[in-house]
Amino acid sequence: MSEKRFNPPVRGRDLLVEGLLNAGYIEAAKDMVRKMVKQSCAPDVSTFNALIEAICKCGEVDFCFDLYWSWGIPQIGRCYTMLITMSGRGGRFVEAANYLMEMTEFGLMPISRCFDLVTDGLKNNGKHDLARRIEQLEVSLRDT
């Protein structure tokens, strides 16, 4: 696009990526995101969350985590909530638990839905000790 002197704003590129994903062109969408990063098209939190949700729905969870760290998105609750939710949807409950704990280390308060998703997923996958630790973390945070 930029070679043809057409450089849409960030939201325009987001829409292109979402359209590619909705049409099932996952690799083309990932290439578009890589080009956005390469061209220093600075995304904001809303951009990140929209892209993460769309890409994770296609089962590309690893790509989303790489994207999160490469873009250097600031540690804010909405991003962590999205990462926890998408980890859970992808069946990666241990990683979701790690994001929950990391979130609290930054002084951010996870919403109860995140705790429920993680503890239920851990219990269903036989990780009862970790689920109990997450429940204790939730109780300790709610008491303060």
N, C-alpha and C positions, 0 to 999 in steps of 0.2 A: 504494500500500500504506500509506504513512504517513498519508494522508488518512483511512483507515479505522482508524487507530490500531493497525495491525499492522505492526510493524517487525522483520523477522527479522534475526538476526545475519549478519555478513559471509558466513560459510560457507553459510548458507541462501540468500542472494542469489546466491552463486557457483553453487549447484546449480540455481537457477532459470535463470541465464544458460546454463549448460551444457546444460540440458534444452531450452531454446529453440534453441540451436545444433544440437544433435543432431536436433531435429525439422525443421531447415531454416529456422527463422525468424531469419535473420541480422539483419535490421533491428530486429526486436523485441529481440533480445539486445543489440545495440549501444545501443538506447534505454535498456534496463535498466542497462547499465554507465554510461551518461551520468548517469542518475538517481542511481546510487550515488555517483558523484563529486560531483554537485551537492548531495547530502544529507550530504556530508562523511563518508561511510562509508569510513573509512580502511582500505585493503587492506594486507595484509602480503605478504611475498615469495611465500609459497605461493599465496596468492590470485592474485597477479599472474601467476605462472607457469602456473597452471591455466587462467586466462582467456586468456592469450596463446596457449597451445597450442591451445585449442579454437577461438578466433577465427581464428588463422592457418590452421588446417586448412580453414576455409571460404574461404580466399583473401583475407581482409581484413587483409593485412600492414600497410598504411598506417595503418589504424585502431589497430593494436597499438602502432606506434611513437609515434603521438600520445598514446596512453594512457600509455605508459611515461614520457614527458616531463611530461605533465600531472599524473600522480600523484606525481611526485618520488620515485620508488623509489630507495633508496640504491644506490650502485654496488657491487654484490657479484657474485661470480663466477657464481652460479646464474642471475641475471637476464641477465647478458651471454651466458652459454652459451645460454640460451633464445632471445635475440634473434639470435644468430649462426646457430643452428640454423634458426630460422624464416625468416631472411633467405635462407639457402641453399635451403631448401625452396621458397621463393617465387622462386628464380632471381635473387636480388639479391645476387650474390657480391661486388660492389664495396662495397656497404654492409656486408656481413658482414665484409669485410676491414677496413673502417674501425672497426667495433665491436671487432674483434680488437686492432687497434692502440690504440684508446682504452682497452680493458681493461688492456693492459700498461702504459699511461701511469699508470693508477691503482694500479699495483703488484700487479695481480691476474694469476694464472697461468692462461691458457686450457688446457683439456684437449686432448690430442692429437687427439681426434675433431674438434674445432673447426678445428684447423689443416688436417686432412685434407679436411674438407668444403670449406673455402674454397679451398685450393690446387687441388684437383681441379676444382671449379666454375670457377675462373678460367682454368685451362688449357683446359678444354672450351669456354670462350667466347672463346678467343684472347687472353686477357689474361696472356700469359706473363711479362712483366716484373713485373707486380704479384704474380703467383704466386711468382716467384723471390724477391721482397722478403719475402713472407710466410714462405717457407721459411727464408730467412736469419734472420728474426726468431725463428722457432722454434728454430733451431740456437743462436742467441746466448742465448736464454732457458734452454735446456736445459744449456748449458755453465756457467752461473753457479750 
